[in-house]
Each structure stands twice: as structure tokens, then as C-alpha cells.
Amino acid sequence: MKWIVRLLGLLGVLLLIAVIVAVYLVATFDPNDYKGRIEAEVAEATGRELTLAGSIELTLFPSLGLRLEDARLANAEGFGEAPFAELRVIDLAVAVMPLLRRELEVQRIEADGVTLRLARDADGRSNWDDLLERSEAAAAEEPDNGPGNSGAEGAPGIALEELQVAGLEVTGLRVEWDDRQAGTFMLLDPVNLELRDFRPGVETPIDLAASVRIEEADQAPVAADLRLDARLNLDLAAERYALRAVRSEVDLRHPALEQEVSLRLETDLVLDMADATARADSLSAHLSDLHLTGRLEVSGLDAEMPSLQAELRSNTFNPRVVFTSLGLDAPRTTDREAFTRMELDVSASGTPLRLELNPVLVTLDDTSMRGDGEVDLAGDRPVVRFDLAGDRLDVDRYLPPEVERARTPETPDAPDLPAEDIPIDLPVELMRAFDLDGHLRLDWLKLFGLTLEDIDLTLRARDGEWNVEPLTGNGYQGRLEARATVDAGGEVPGYAAAVDLRSVAIGPLLEALLEDESRLVGTGNLALDVRTGGGSVNALMAGLNGQGEMRFSDGAVRGINIARIIRNAEARLRGETPKDEGEPDETDFTALAGSFRIRDGVVQNDDLTASSPLLRVAGRGSADLPAREIDYRLDTTLVATIEGQGGRSLEDLRGLTLPIRITGSFEEPRFRLDLEEVVRERVDQRLRREGEQLQERLLERFGLDDGAGDQQEAAPESGDTESGPLEEQMDRLRRGFGERLRLR
């Protein structure tokens, strides 16, 4: 046993000698004396200048430590004078005894004020390309000693699996990314990172706090603050890296948002480099009232274009609350209860530049839609495509209150006040931001008061011009086909619409559209093609141009009873008081047709025709839409006997053309028939005929021939007075006939 004691004693002596030597070396060795040599070696290895402006401190036992202050590595040529990398201080320590067992146990790594400047020039050259080239060249010159990390003599080295880091703390890290090729500048400053008890393959707590700022040319910057805590697991052998139980919060500041937005995210992140995939499992994102759950997977990380797969589902949330949390004003809607309930369920696959959405399920208030879509970012402008089918959609609930006020009748409370000019504010920037190709089918649609079924529409948008081409549907016992354009690409928005109604009941349609009693009822066709432009309702009215035509049957025009107008005029002509016989205030027709043209808000019609068993009507005139005034004439012809008051018929007016003038405002039109002038003309005609007959009888009685008649006709010019008694006789006949007509 004595040799064991001697051996232990020898080892103790050797250990004591080693400690004495280490203390001596630490006390006498100054690494600052080697700064120049270190700088030269780095310059030869990297081609970059290394500046060691601060002190270097070295410890050898019980831990091997290094403290370096104020160091800078120069940038690549052509990337400016600012250093590629610099630091204020870095302090690291490695346990000595584990090194003897070929294990690396890092006791601490502390870094403060580290700055890294990454850049890419306009030609696509990066400021680290030269470092990679030199590193690859150096690796190619060194012998490959196999997978065991063997040394020069084949002795096994320190494996990464045996790495341990007791503590890692980085404060004040600054990373710049200046991409001049893309015109983007990103700044991470500051970044604070803390890692405790790290070992490969074992979950390790990690805390991260960072601020990021992104700037693009001619755009306001985007900034965010990130706080994250998770458990890090780096399986270096399997090349599998994971952040589990991630809990993060992001405070986002975006130029499109009125205030800072807070987003909370929980997930498990896994990066598998062996399979070139990345996953976000158990994803949960929270933004105000909106909560999203799902998963995201990215595959083909080693390919030129990776592939994406995602599934996202939301809770039932209130979009108005989300808008408020974003500092945005929620859309102003006619129905205050609209836009308060929404759900989303989306599955997506594709690439970062082209993502297919299938299926897409959207529920908004009482409307449900299902279909598929696509987001295409490969071109110069984003393109959104969709094909959706839904049940019921009441668009009127979501329209601004101004639109509802513009289409419904004005209240009569203040008829003398000028009409309010209602502005129309389109989201022109949003309409210009992307292109659209969409197809939508609906079982039921309400728009501008109209209710339609079996809706099928195609929506396309290009460079701010949005087109519905076409919209088809059924309603009001007929068929609708329409096309519409809203052009937000110019300084002043432009609008165009073409509507074709076939076999529709026009009365219920107009009542639903105007929310007032329709002045026209009947069944038939209406075609309308109009265009206008402007930023308000008055401007749209004043700029309205176009044309149209209509043809209806078996209906009535409300607000005017032509038969009653004629009877009342005839009664006044006789000196009688018209009586109200309780007839409806309308004129029936069996057929009504006409065309019209619109110029600067004035509707002109010159070929209106209407017929019934009683009347034949021809109309012409105009309606000024901005002024809301009408000037129209109806030429009415009686084709059948119309009963007057007291049972008397107006047989004497049969076959006459009776002019009815319609003037005044849309709200209070005035109707006038000048029957006295018509009767006077009719009397003159009959007097003329009877006078001619009397003249013929007188000529026969006096035995005058044609020549005498010619002389008789010429007598007034020669001053002959024989015509005097004849004229007096004619006057008496005229008065007598007029009296007989009046008595009848």
C-alpha cells in the first residue's frame, strides 16, 4: 500500500507544481503584448483589418477565461467605413477540468454592445461573401479526419454533443440589414438574450427581447417590439431544433394603424434541417377579440421555393372590436348591428408567392359562404382570386348611411331647404392596391332595397377599376342581368352601369328600390345604360349620361287620371263644379313603350306611346334630375266614349287630341288640360263645315254658277258688300252651334 501513498503524494506534488506554474503565468503573462500579432494573423486569415483598441484579460485556472473590450472588424471593400462587426465587451469562461475529459463546459458567455452590419449592394454582392470564400478555401486545405472530430493524430476531439453552457447573456445586440438591391433596411436594436443550463438535446429555458424597424423606399417605417420566452432544444446530431411552449407578445406600429397593436402568440416551433422542414404546431394567435388556432408547415427549405401548408380557424369574434383595437374606424353601416359577428375557417397550401385557399369558410352575421381562393404575389401587383357560394346576403345592412339617404325619398319636414349634397368616399387606395378575379353565387341577395334570388356574379378589378360582369338573378317575376364599373384609378371616380330587366313586375321593383309608392305598374322589359362620375350624389346626378328604353303591358301610371282630368275640364267649361267620384288616381294602359336619353342629368323622351281601350297617348318632354323638376306633355286621344258628370258623354271630344301638360317638382307635379281651346278649335271646324254647306245652298238658291261663286269669293277684295249678309249669317250660325254644343 505504500506505493499507492507514494503515487498519491507524487500526484499531489505535480498538482501543486501545476498550480504554482499557472499562478505564475497568470501573474506574469500579459496577452496585450500580443495584440499586434493577433491583428496580423486575423488580417491574413480574413483579409479584413482587426482593431483591438481595448484591453485583453486572460485567466487560466480554475477556469480558462477571456475578456475582450473594444474590438472592431473592418467591412468589406465597397461597403463603407463603418465596421462589419464591433463589440464593447465580451467575457467568456470555460471550466478546465472537463477539458481534460475532452468535454466543453462553458461557465459563462457575456456579451454587451455587439454590433453586426450586414449589407447587400445593388448588384447582389453581400459584405460577407469574401469571408465565406476564405473559410471554404481553408477547410478544403485541412485533412478530413472523419466523423469523430479527430485531431491531427487521429485522437478524438471534443464532440458538439458534449457541449454545455451554464449561462449565456447577450445585451445591447444590434444587427443591421441594408439590402440596397431590394431597397429595404431592417434594424434589430436592441436584442437582449438570456440562456440558462444549455445542453444539446435537452430543453433549456430561453428569454428574448428585441425591437425591430423595417424601412422601405418612399414608405413610412414599420416597427415592432418582441418579447419571447420558450424552451430551446437543439439536437445538433439530428439537426433538429425546436422552440417549445413559446409564449410571445408583439407590439406593432404600422403606418396604416392609428395606434400600437398588441399581438399574443403561443406555439411550438420545430426546425428539422435533415428533412428541410419547419413547423408551427398548436398555433394560437390573439388580437383583441380575434383568436386564431391552427398549424403551419414549411417544407423544401433547401429548395429554391419552399412549400407552405396551413390550417387556421377563428373564434366567433366582433370585427368592430378588432378595428377599434387597431386604432381604425369600423365601417359605417346603415344597420348598427351589422358587422358584429364573424368566423373564419381556412386551409391553405402553396408557396410564399402563390397560396391556394381551399376550403374557405366565412360567416358574417347571418351570411355563410364556402368556396376556394388564391393569393398570387408573383407578379407586379398582388392578385386575389375566389370562387364562393353563399346563402343569404343583405348588402343594404353594410352600406354607409349616406347611400340609404340618397336613394330614399326626402322627408317633407323642410321642403324649402336645399337638398343635402352627400359625399361618396371610396377607399381608393385599397381599391388600387391589388387586382381581383372573383365568382360569387348566392341563394338570396338584397341590394338597394331589391331582393333577388339565384344570384351569379363575376367580379374583376385591374389597376383600381372594379367591374361586375355580369350579375344575373331572378326577382319580381322576371330576370335581371346587369353590368357595373367603378373606376377608382383616376383623380375623380367614375361609374357605369348597364341593366337589362326582362318580364319584371315594375311596380314592386320600384317600390322596393325607392321605398315609396311606384308611379308605374305593369309587366315588361327595361334596358338602361348610364355612366357618370364625381365625389358626391349631386355630382353624380349632374354628370349622368346614357340612354334606355322600356316596354310594359297591362299596367297603370299612378298620380295622373287622364279621364278625370278631361271630365273636370269639361265640367268647368260648362260652368259646373267637378265632383270627386272616388276613382283611383291612376291611368290604366294595355301597352306602354318609349325610349329616353340622358345628358348631364336631364332625361329626354320624345317617343312615349301608351294605349288602352279608352285612350291613345303620345308623350314627350324632359325631367331634370339635379333640379328634380319635370316638363312633359301628353297628347291624349279619346278612342271610345267617356262618360261625363250627370251621365253625359263626351262624344264631341272623341277623336280629338287633348294636350296635358305636366310641370313642377317630382314631389308635387302639376297637371293641366286646356279643354276650352280644344273645344274652340272643334267648334271652328264644325262652323267652317256648316258654313261651307250653307254657302253651297245659298248659291244653289240664287242660281249662281261657279263663276259667280268665284266672283263672290273675290268680292271682298273688290269692295263688294254682298258678302256682308253672308258673314253675319255665319256669325249667327257660329253662336248658335256653340250654344248647342254647350247645352249638350
C-alpha positions in Angstrom: 0.0 0.0 0.0 3.0 2.3 0.5 3.4 2.7 -3.3 -0.1 3.9 -3.5 0.6 6.5 -0.9 3.8 7.5 -2.7 1.9 7.7 -6.0 -0.8 9.9 -4.4 1.8 12.1 -2.9 3.6 12.4 -6.3 0.3 13.4 -7.9 -0.2 16.0 -5.2 3.2 17.4 -5.7 2.6 17.6 -9.5 -0.7 19.3 -8.9 0.9 21.8 -6.6 3.6 22.5 -9.2 0.9 22.9 -11.9 -1.0 25.4 -9.7 2.2 27.3 -8.9 3.1 27.5 -12.6 -0.5 28.6 -13.5 -0.4 31.3 -10.9 3.0 32.5 -12.1 1.8 32.5 -15.8 -1.3 34.5 -14.9 0.8 36.9 -12.8 3.5 37.4 -15.4 1.8 36.8 -18.8 0.2 39.9 -20.5 -1.9 39.0 -23.6 -2.0 42.7 -24.5 1.6 42.3 -25.6 0.4 40.1 -28.5 -2.3 42.5 -29.9 -0.2 43.3 -33.0 0.4 39.6 -33.7 -3.2 38.8 -33.3 -4.3 41.6 -35.6 -1.9 40.5 -38.2 -3.0 36.8 -38.1 -6.6 37.9 -38.4 -5.8 40.2 -41.3 -4.0 37.3 -43.1 -6.8 34.8 -42.5 -9.8 37.1 -43.4 -8.4 39.9 -45.5 -10.0 42.3 -43.0 -8.4 44.7 -40.5 -8.9 43.8 -36.9 -8.6 46.6 -34.3 -8.1 45.7 -30.7 -8.5 49.1 -29.0 -9.4 47.8 -25.5 -7.7 45.6 -23.0 -7.4 41.8 -23.1 -7.7 39.8 -19.9 -6.9 36.1 -19.6 -7.4 33.6 -16.8 -6.1 30.1 -16.8 -7.3 28.4 -13.6 -9.7 27.2 -12.2 -11.4 28.3 -15.4 -10.0 29.3 -18.8 -11.3 32.7 -19.3 -11.0 35.6 -21.8 -12.3 39.2 -21.5 -12.0 41.4 -24.6 -13.0 45.0 -24.8 -13.5 47.5 -27.7 -12.7 45.4 -30.7 -13.7 46.1 -34.4 -13.5 44.1 -37.6 -13.4 46.2 -40.8 -16.1 46.0 -43.5 -15.7 44.5 -47.0 -14.4 46.8 -49.7 -17.2 48.9 -51.2 -19.4 48.8 -48.2 -18.4 52.0 -46.4 -16.2 52.9 -43.4 -18.4 51.6 -40.7 -17.0 48.3 -39.2 -18.5 45.0 -40.2 -18.6 43.9 -36.5 -17.7 45.6 -33.3 -18.2 45.0 -29.6 -17.9 46.8 -26.3 -17.1 43.8 -24.2 -17.2 40.0 -24.3 -16.4 37.8 -21.3 -16.3 34.0 -21.5 -15.1 31.3 -19.2 -14.6 27.5 -19.8 -14.1 25.0 -17.0 -10.6 23.5 -17.2 -11.2 20.0 -15.6 -13.8 18.9 -18.2 -11.4 19.8 -20.9 -9.1 17.1 -19.6 -12.0 14.7 -20.2 -12.5 16.2 -23.7 -15.7 17.9 -22.7 -16.5 21.5 -23.2 -18.3 23.1 -20.3 -18.8 26.8 -20.8 -19.4 28.5 -17.5 -20.4 31.8 -18.9 -20.7 33.9 -22.1 -21.5 37.5 -21.6 -21.5 40.0 -24.5 -22.5 43.6 -24.4 -22.7 46.2 -27.2 -22.2 43.8 -30.1 -23.0 45.3 -33.5 -23.2 43.4 -36.8 -23.7 45.3 -40.1 -24.9 43.1 -42.9 -25.4 44.5 -46.4 -26.0 43.7 -50.0 -25.3 46.1 -52.8 -27.3 46.9 -55.9 -25.6 44.1 -57.8 -26.5 41.5 -55.2 -23.0 41.2 -53.6 -23.0 40.7 -49.8 -20.4 42.0 -47.4 -19.7 38.6 -46.0 -19.1 36.8 -49.3 -15.3 37.2 -49.0 -15.3 35.7 -45.5 -17.2 32.6 -46.7 -14.9 32.1 -49.7 -11.8 32.2 -47.4 -13.4 29.9 -44.9 -14.3 27.3 -47.6 -10.8 27.5 -49.1 -9.2 26.9 -45.6 -11.5 24.0 -45.0 -10.6 22.4 -48.3 -6.8 22.6 -47.4 -7.3 20.8 -44.0 -7.4 17.0 -43.9 -10.7 15.3 -43.1 -10.2 13.2 -40.0 -13.6 11.5 -40.1 -16.8 11.9 -38.1 -15.2 11.7 -34.7 -13.8 15.2 -34.9 -10.3 13.6 -34.6 -7.2 15.6 -34.2 -4.2 15.6 -36.4 -3.1 12.2 -35.0 -6.5 10.7 -35.0 -7.2 11.3 -31.4 -10.9 12.0 -30.7 -11.6 15.7 -30.1 -14.5 17.4 -28.3 -17.9 16.4 -29.7 -20.6 19.0 -30.0 -23.0 16.6 -28.2 -20.8 17.1 -25.1 -21.1 20.9 -25.1 -22.6 22.6 -22.0 -23.3 26.3 -21.5 -24.1 27.2 -17.9 -25.2 30.7 -18.9 -25.4 32.9 -22.0 -26.3 36.6 -21.7 -26.3 39.0 -24.6 -27.3 42.6 -24.0 -27.4 45.5 -26.4 -27.0 43.4 -29.6 -27.5 45.5 -32.8 -28.0 43.9 -36.2 -28.4 45.9 -39.4 -29.5 44.6 -42.7 -29.1 47.0 -45.6 -30.5 45.5 -48.8 -29.8 48.1 -51.5 -30.9 45.7 -54.2 -34.5 45.5 -52.8 -34.5 49.0 -51.3 -35.1 47.6 -47.7 -33.4 48.5 -44.5 -34.0 46.4 -41.3 -32.7 47.2 -37.9 -32.7 44.9 -34.8 -31.8 47.2 -31.8 -31.6 46.3 -29.1 -31.7 42.5 -28.8 -31.3 41.0 -25.3 -30.9 37.2 -24.9 -30.6 35.0 -21.9 -30.0 31.3 -22.0 -29.5 29.0 -18.9 -28.2 25.5 -18.5 -27.9 24.7 -22.2 -27.0 21.1 -23.3 -27.7 19.7 -26.8 -30.8 17.5 -26.9 -32.1 18.9 -23.6 -34.8 21.6 -23.3 -33.4 24.8 -22.0 -35.2 28.0 -20.8 -34.6 31.0 -23.1 -35.7 34.6 -22.8 -35.6 37.1 -25.7 -36.5 40.7 -26.0 -36.0 42.7 -29.3 -37.0 45.7 -31.2 -37.2 45.7 -35.0 -37.6 48.5 -37.5 -38.2 48.0 -41.2 -37.9 50.8 -43.8 -38.7 50.7 -47.5 -38.2 53.3 -50.1 -40.9 56.0 -50.1 -42.8 54.3 -47.4 -43.3 55.0 -43.7 -41.4 52.6 -41.4 -42.8 49.6 -39.6 -41.7 48.9 -36.1 -42.3 46.2 -33.5 -41.2 45.2 -30.0 -40.9 41.4 -29.3 -40.9 39.6 -26.0 -40.5 35.8 -26.0 -39.9 33.1 -23.5 -39.7 29.4 -24.5 -37.8 26.2 -24.0 -35.0 25.6 -26.5 -34.0 22.2 -27.7 -31.0 21.9 -30.1 -30.4 18.3 -31.2 -27.2 19.0 -33.1 -26.6 15.4 -34.2 -30.0 15.1 -35.7 -30.0 18.7 -37.0 -33.3 19.2 -35.3 -34.0 22.4 -33.5 -37.1 23.3 -31.5 -38.7 26.2 -29.5 -41.4 24.6 -27.4 -44.0 26.2 -25.2 -43.4 29.6 -26.9 -45.2 32.5 -25.3 -44.6 35.7 -27.2 -46.0 39.2 -27.4 -45.6 41.7 -30.2 -46.3 45.4 -30.1 -46.7 46.5 -33.7 -46.5 50.1 -35.0 -47.6 50.4 -38.6 -48.3 53.5 -40.7 -51.8 52.1 -41.7 -52.7 51.8 -38.0 -53.7 54.7 -35.8 -52.2 53.2 -32.7 -49.9 50.5 -31.4 -51.3 47.0 -31.7 -50.6 44.1 -29.4 -50.5 40.6 -30.7 -50.0 37.5 -28.5 -48.7 34.2 -29.9 -48.4 30.7 -28.5 -47.0 27.8 -30.4 -44.4 25.1 -30.7 -41.7 25.7 -33.4 -39.7 22.9 -34.9 -36.9 23.2 -37.5 -35.8 19.9 -39.0 -32.8 20.5 -41.2 -32.4 16.9 -42.1 -35.9 16.9 -43.7 -35.7 20.6 -44.6 -38.9 21.4 -42.9 -40.2 23.8 -40.3 -43.5 23.6 -38.4 -45.5 25.7 -36.1 -47.7 23.3 -34.1 -50.5 24.2 -31.7 -50.5 27.7 -33.1 -52.7 30.2 -31.1 -52.7 33.9 -32.0 -54.7 36.5 -30.2 -55.5 40.0 -31.4 -58.1 41.8 -29.3 -61.4 39.9 -29.8 -59.9 37.7 -32.5 -58.4 34.3 -31.6 -56.8 32.1 -34.3 -55.8 28.5 -33.8 -54.2 26.1 -36.2 -50.9 24.9 -37.6 -48.3 25.9 -40.2 -45.7 23.8 -42.0 -43.0 24.9 -44.4 -41.2 22.2 -46.4 -38.5 22.2 -49.0 -36.3 24.7 -47.2 -33.3 23.5 -49.2 -35.2 24.2 -52.5 -35.3 27.5 -54.4 -39.0 28.0 -53.5 -40.3 26.3 -50.3 -43.9 25.0 -49.9 -46.4 26.0 -47.4 -49.4 24.3 -45.7 -51.6 26.0 -43.1 -54.8 25.5 -41.3 -56.4 28.4 -39.4 -59.7 28.7 -37.6 -61.0 31.6 -35.7 -63.4 32.0 -32.9 -66.7 33.9 -33.3 -65.4 37.5 -32.9 -66.7 41.0 -33.3 -64.9 42.8 -36.2 -65.8 46.2 -34.8 -63.9 45.5 -31.6 -60.9 44.3 -33.7 -61.0 47.5 -35.8 -61.1 49.6 -32.6 -58.1 47.7 -31.1 -56.2 48.6 -34.3 -57.0 52.2 -33.9 -59.2 52.1 -37.0 -62.7 53.3 -37.5 -65.1 50.4 -38.2 -67.1 50.7 -41.4 -70.1 52.9 -41.0 -73.2 50.8 -41.8 -76.9 51.6 -42.1 -77.6 48.8 -39.7 -75.7 49.3 -36.4 -75.9 45.6 -35.6 -74.2 44.7 -38.9 -70.5 43.7 -39.0 -70.6 42.4 -35.4 -70.2 38.6 -35.8 -67.7 36.8 -37.9 -66.0 33.4 -38.1 -63.2 32.1 -40.4 -62.0 28.6 -41.3 -59.2 28.4 -43.9 -56.9 25.7 -45.3 -54.0 26.9 -47.4 -51.2 25.4 -49.4 -48.7 26.6 -52.0 -45.6 28.8 -51.9 -44.9 32.1 -50.4 -45.6 33.7 -53.8 -48.8 31.8 -54.7 -51.0 30.4 -51.9 -54.2 28.4 -52.6 -57.0 28.6 -50.1 -59.2 25.5 -50.1 -61.6 25.4 -48.5 -62.6 28.8 -47.3 -65.5 29.1 -44.9 -66.6 32.6 -43.9 -69.6 33.5 -41.7 -70.5 37.2 -41.4 -73.6 38.0 -39.3 -76.4 35.9 -40.9 -74.4 35.1 -44.1 -72.4 31.9 -44.7 -70.1 31.4 -47.6 -67.9 28.5 -48.7 -65.5 28.0 -51.6 -61.9 28.4 -52.5 -59.4 31.2 -53.4 -55.9 32.1 -54.2 -53.4 34.9 -53.3 -50.8 35.4 -56.1 -47.8 37.6 -55.2 -45.6 36.5 -58.2 -46.5 39.5 -60.4 -46.0 43.2 -60.1 -49.3 43.5 -58.3 -51.0 41.2 -55.8 -53.9 39.2 -57.3 -56.7 37.8 -55.2 -58.9 35.1 -56.7 -62.0 33.5 -55.2 -65.0 31.2 -56.1 -67.6 31.3 -53.3 -71.2 30.2 -52.8 -73.4 31.5 -50.1 -76.9 31.5 -48.8 -78.2 35.0 -47.9 -76.6 38.4 -48.1 -78.2 41.7 -47.2 -75.8 44.2 -48.7 -78.0 47.1 -47.6 -77.1 46.4 -44.0 -73.4 47.2 -44.7 -73.9 50.3 -47.0 -73.0 53.7 -45.5 -76.0 55.6 -44.2 -75.4 58.3 -46.9 -76.2 55.8 -49.6 -79.5 54.9 -47.9 -80.4 58.6 -47.6 -79.5 59.2 -51.2 -81.8 56.5 -52.6 -84.9 57.0 -50.3 -87.4 59.9 -50.5 -86.5 63.1 -48.6 -88.6 63.9 -45.6 -91.2 66.7 -46.2 -90.3 68.4 -42.9 -88.2 71.2 -44.5 -89.3 71.3 -48.2 -87.8 74.8 -48.7 -84.3 73.9 -47.6 -81.8 72.9 -50.3 -81.1 69.2 -50.7 -78.0 68.0 -48.9 -75.1 67.0 -51.1 -74.0 63.6 -49.8 -70.3 62.9 -50.3 -69.2 59.4 -51.5 -65.8 58.5 -50.1 -64.4 55.4 -51.8 -61.4 53.5 -50.3 -59.4 54.3 -53.4 -56.0 53.3 -52.0 -57.3 49.9 -51.1 -59.1 49.5 -54.4 -55.8 50.3 -56.2 -53.6 48.1 -54.0 -54.5 44.7 -55.6 -56.2 43.1 -58.6 -59.2 40.7 -58.2 -60.8 37.8 -60.0 -63.9 36.5 -58.2 -67.0 34.5 -58.8 -69.9 34.5 -56.3 -73.2 32.6 -56.2 -75.9 33.4 -53.7 -79.3 32.0 -53.0 -80.7 35.4 -51.9 -79.4 38.9 -52.2 -80.7 42.3 -51.1 -79.1 45.4 -52.7 -80.5 48.9 -52.8 -83.8 47.6 -51.5 -84.2 45.0 -54.2 -84.4 41.3 -53.3 -83.1 38.8 -55.9 -82.7 35.1 -56.0 -80.3 32.7 -57.7 -77.5 35.3 -57.9 -74.5 34.7 -60.1 -71.9 37.4 -60.5 -68.3 37.8 -61.7 -66.1 40.5 -60.1 -62.8 41.7 -61.7 -60.5 44.5 -60.6 -57.5 45.9 -62.5 -55.5 49.0 -61.6 -58.3 50.4 -59.5 -61.1 49.7 -62.0 -63.6 47.3 -60.5 -66.1 45.5 -62.8 -69.1 43.3 -62.2 -69.5 41.5 -65.4 -72.2 40.3 -65.3 -74.6 39.9 -62.4 -77.6 37.7 -63.1 -80.6 36.8 -61.0 -84.3 36.3 -60.7 -86.8 38.6 -59.0 -90.1 40.4 -59.3 -91.5 37.7 -61.6 -88.7 38.3 -64.1 -85.0 38.1 -64.9 -82.2 40.6 -64.2 -78.9 41.0 -66.0 -76.6 43.9 -65.1 -73.0 45.1 -65.5 -71.4 47.8 -63.4 -68.0 49.5 -63.3 -66.4 51.6 -60.5 -63.2 53.2 -61.7 -61.0 54.5 -58.8 -57.9 54.7 -60.9 -58.2 58.4 -61.8 -58.4 61.6 -59.8 -62.3 61.6 -59.9 -64.1 58.2 -59.5 -66.1 57.1 -62.5 -69.2 54.9 -62.5 -71.0 53.0 -65.3 -74.0 50.6 -65.2 -76.0 48.6 -67.8 -79.2 47.0 -66.6 -81.5 44.7 -68.5 -84.8 43.7 -66.9 -86.9 41.1 -68.6 -90.6 40.3 -67.8 -90.4 42.0 -64.5 -93.2 43.5 -62.4 -92.0 47.0 -62.4 -94.3 48.3 -59.6 -93.0 46.2 -56.8 -89.4 46.6 -58.1 -89.6 50.4 -58.0 -91.3 50.4 -54.6 -88.5 48.3 -53.1 -85.9 50.5 -54.7 -87.3 53.9 -53.7 -89.1 52.8 -50.6 -92.1 54.7 -51.9 -95.2 54.0 -53.9 -94.3 53.4 -57.5 -95.8 55.7 -60.2 -95.6 52.9 -62.7 -97.0 49.4 -62.5 -97.1 46.7 -65.1 -95.1 43.8 -66.5 -92.4 44.2 -69.2 -88.8 45.0 -70.1 -86.5 47.8 -69.2 -83.0 48.4 -70.5 -80.7 51.1 -69.1 -77.1 52.1 -69.9 -75.7 55.0 -68.0 -72.4 56.5 -66.9 -71.3 59.3 -64.5 -68.5 60.5 -62.3 -67.9 62.6 -59.2 -67.4 62.5 -55.5 -70.9 63.3 -54.3 -74.5 62.4 -55.0 -75.2 65.8 -56.6 -72.1 65.4 -58.8 -73.2 62.0 -59.9 -76.7 63.4 -60.8 -75.3 66.3 -62.7 -72.8 64.1 -64.7 -75.3 61.4 -65.6 -75.3 60.4 -69.3 -76.7 57.5 -71.2 -79.8 56.0 -72.7 -82.6 53.5 -72.2 -85.8 52.0 -73.4 -88.9 50.4 -71.8 -91.9 48.4 -72.9 -94.6 47.4 -70.5 -98.1 45.9 -70.7 -101.3 45.6 -68.6 -100.4 48.3 -66.1 -101.1 51.8 -64.9 -99.4 55.2 -64.4 -100.1 56.4 -60.9 -100.5 60.0 -59.9 -102.5 61.0 -63.0 -106.1 60.1 -64.1 -106.4 61.3 -67.6 -110.1 60.5 -67.8 -110.8 62.5 -64.7 -108.7 65.5 -65.9 -110.8 65.6 -69.1 -114.1 65.3 -67.3 -113.1 68.0 -64.8 -112.0 70.4 -67.5 -115.3 69.8 -69.4 -117.3 70.5 -66.3 -115.5 73.8 -65.7 -116.1 74.7 -69.3 -119.8 74.2 -68.7 -119.6 76.3 -65.6 -120.1 73.3 -63.3 -118.2 72.2 -60.2 -116.2 68.9 -60.7 -117.3 66.1 -58.4 -115.0 63.5 -56.8 -116.3 60.2 -57.9 -113.8 58.1 -55.8 -111.8 56.9 -58.7 -108.1 55.9 -58.2 -105.5 58.5 -59.1 -104.1 56.5 -62.0 -104.4 55.8 -65.7 -104.6 52.2 -66.9 -102.9 51.1 -70.1 -102.7 47.9 -72.1 -99.3 48.8 -73.6 -96.7 51.4 -72.8 -93.4 51.9 -74.6 -90.7 54.5 -75.1 -87.0 55.3 -75.2 -85.0 58.1 -73.5 -81.6 59.6 -73.4 -79.8 61.3 -70.6 -77.4 64.2 -70.9 -75.8 65.9 -67.9 -78.6 64.7 -65.6 -81.5 65.7 -67.9 -83.7 62.8 -69.1 -85.3 63.5 -72.5 -88.1 61.3 -74.0 -89.7 62.1 -77.4 -91.5 58.8 -78.3 -93.7 57.7 -75.4 -96.7 55.8 -76.6 -99.5 54.3 -74.4 -102.8 52.7 -75.3 -105.9 51.4 -73.6 -109.5 50.7 -74.7 -110.3 54.3 -73.9 -107.2 56.3 -74.8 -104.2 56.7 -77.1 -101.4 58.7 -75.6 -98.2 60.1 -77.1 -95.7 61.8 -74.8 -92.6 63.9 -75.0 -90.7 66.1 -72.6 -87.9 66.1 -70.1 -87.0 65.5 -66.4 -84.2 67.4 -64.7 -82.7 65.0 -62.1 -80.4 67.5 -60.3 -83.2 70.1 -60.1 -85.9 67.4 -59.5 -88.2 69.2 -62.0 -90.4 67.9 -64.8 -91.7 69.4 -68.0 -93.7 66.9 -70.0 -96.6 66.9 -72.5 -99.1 64.1 -73.1 -101.2 64.3 -76.3 -104.2 62.2 -75.4 -106.8 61.0 -78.0 -110.2 59.6 -76.9 -111.0 56.5 -78.9 -114.1 55.5 -77.0 -117.0 57.3 -75.3 -116.0 58.6 -71.9 -118.9 59.3 -69.5 -119.1 62.8 -68.1 -120.8 64.0 -64.9 -124.6 63.6 -64.8 -124.4 60.7 -67.3 -123.5 62.9 -70.2 -120.9 61.5 -72.6 -118.1 63.5 -74.2 -118.8 62.2 -77.6 -117.9 65.6 -79.0 -114.3 65.2 -77.9 -114.0 61.8 -79.4 -111.1 61.7 -81.9 -109.7 64.9 -80.6 -106.0 65.2 -79.4 -106.1 66.7 -75.9 -102.8 68.1 -74.6 -102.0 67.6 -70.9 -99.0 69.5 -69.5 -97.1 68.1 -66.5 -94.9 70.6 -64.7 -93.5 71.2 -61.3 -91.3 69.2 -58.9 -91.0 65.4 -58.6 -92.7 65.6 -55.2 -95.6 67.9 -56.3 -96.2 67.6 -60.0 -99.0 69.8 -61.6 -101.3 68.6 -64.4 -103.2 71.0 -66.7 -105.5 70.3 -69.7 -106.7 73.4 -71.8 -110.0 71.9 -72.9 -111.5 75.3 -73.8 -109.0 75.8 -76.6 -109.7 72.3 -77.8 -113.5 72.9 -77.9 -113.0 76.3 -79.6 -110.9 74.6 -82.3 -113.5 71.9 -82.7 -116.4 74.4 -82.9 -114.5 76.4 -85.5 -114.0 73.3 -87.5 -117.7 72.4 -87.5 -118.7 76.0 -88.2 -116.4 76.0 -91.1 -118.0 72.9 -92.5 -121.6 74.1 -91.9 -120.7 77.5 -93.4 -119.4 75.9 -96.5 -122.6 73.8 -96.7 -124.8 76.9 -96.2 -122.8 78.8 -98.8 -123.4 76.0 -101.3 -127.2 76.0 -100.5 -127.4 79.8 -100.9 -125.5 79.6 -104.2 -128.0 77.0 -105.4 -130.9 79.0 -104.2 -129.8 82.2 -106.1 -128.9 80.1 -109.1 -125.3 81.2 -109.1 -122.8 79.2 -111.0 -119.1 78.5 -110.2 -118.1 81.6 -112.0 -120.4 83.6 -109.8 -119.0 81.8 -106.9 -115.6 82.9 -107.9 -116.8 86.4 -108.2 -118.4 86.0 -104.8 -115.1 84.8 -103.3 -113.2 87.7 -104.9 -115.8 90.3 -103.9 -114.1 91.3 -100.5 -111.1 92.4 -102.4 -113.1 94.5 -104.9 -115.1 96.1 -102.1 -118.4 94.2 -103.0 -120.8 94.4 -100.0 -122.9 91.4 -100.9 -120.8 89.2 -98.7 -121.8 91.2 -95.6 -125.1 89.5 -95.0 -123.4 86.1 -95.5 -120.8 86.9 -92.9 -123.5 88.0 -90.4 -125.3 84.7 -91.1 -122.2 82.8 -90.5 -121.6 84.6 -87.1 -125.2 83.8 -86.1 -124.7 80.1 -87.1 -121.4 80.0 -85.1 -123.0 81.4 -82.0 -126.0 79.0 -82.3 -123.8 76.0 -82.8 -121.6 77.0 -79.9 -124.7 77.3 -77.7 -126.0 73.9 -78.8 -122.6 72.3 -78.1 -122.5 73.9 -74.7 -126.0 72.7 -73.8 -125.1 69.2 -74.9 
